[in-house]
């Protein structure tokens, strides 16, 4: 989120791309590059609040399509994301054929694979288990957000 060379690379590539996409916390990097300002976006639920700090509009959904931006939530949403993007590029019929070809018919062995269905105790355990890592991510997002805010105060967008 704070590597200037990476962020500049993303800005250049985004300016040439039909879609700017990410899955999981990759959207934090896109947001740090200024590529999600004003776009509805998602990422892993633990990091969703960080998107707003960088001008994105956080949405807790598995896949979010907002104009040229397509973002996926946690890593398992990657297949849903790929199918949604396939539909954008080639139409729903083709996406449905791809879904059938890969026999994508998820039936998770347990209920609770999202924050909306998980036991509160499991949510608390995961937060505690990942607290140190999450704190580093929050700090990196804070630095990126401050960089964006400084640019906004000087009349430049986050991505300039």
Buried (B, 14 or more C-beta within 10 A) or exposed (E): BBEEEEBEEBBEEBEEEEEBBBBBBBBBBBBBBBBBBEBBBBBBBBBBEBBBBBBBBBBEBBBBBBEBBBBBBBEBBBBBBBBBBBBBEEEEEEBEEBBEEEEEEEEEEEEEEBBEEBEEEEBEEBEEEEEEEBEEBBEBBBEBBEBBBEBBEEEEEBBE
